[in-house]
């Protein structure tokens, strides 16, 4: 997976930081998490085509997380002949999406874009052979979800072991990969004799929330946790008032969840640098980085 940060500010953008958006690319999938104002321009700046987007995950319907949607979708609609995008969000997303279409006069415009909009609850809401998407309820001032993109474990064939047993390539090895035991030349061969597993990767994205158990649960054993850190630790009371996290609280979620790496994002415009956020977080969790617009991370 590759994660591209398209916007790392909170409610108010700065010269250096756009409003919230990030893209997770995996095989043929491009999963956009939130779409703050100016997101399609951020795509232009990175050189990524909008047609990379196959799914959009909306954390919640505050403007700094969704106001880039009308322009981005209108551009996709007018510049493609056939393209499909699935949109997911918390309860009420279908209604809010319809309001947005009417407000931006998207109704009735023909083009190449097909949209399917879904309200989702916590738990797994999409799955295919390669990965699944999971949502978790967060604690914000409006309905809000965090998301995990989870790659499934892969079963590989140990070619040397298969050769020693005289197994040919083809259906027999395919059955063993599926976990079946096969009979071959008078002996029983099990999956453990010629196959091994590699663990899939997990990326969790937690946007606007105060400290809550739902965030810890969703991020459990994530290889990479992207988490909002709107305020420095000294503004914990303000964070609680507006239902946001401090950098230290984001680190606490990573620590309790057993995450591998923490990326802090969604910084308040009041901070000119991320030095204080990093300092506050490192008191609880060491493997961290502060996101910047256009930063890319591969896992």
Buried (B, 14 or more C-beta within 10 A) or exposed (E): BEBBBBBBBBBEBBEEBBBBBBBBBBEEBBBBBBBBBBBBEBBEEBEBEBBBBBBBBBBBBBEBBBBBBBBBBBBBBEBBEEBEBBBBBBEEBEEBBEEBBEEBEBEEEEBBBEBEBBBBEBEEBBEEEEBBBBBBBBBBBEBBBBBBBBBBEEBEBBEEBBEEBEBEEEEBBEBBBEEEEBEEEEEEBEBEBBBEEEEBBBBBBBBBBBBBEBBBBBBBBBBBBBBBBBBBBEBBEBBBEBBBBBBBBBBBBBBBBEBBBBBBBBBBEEBEEBEBBBEBBBEBBEEBBBBEBBBEBEB
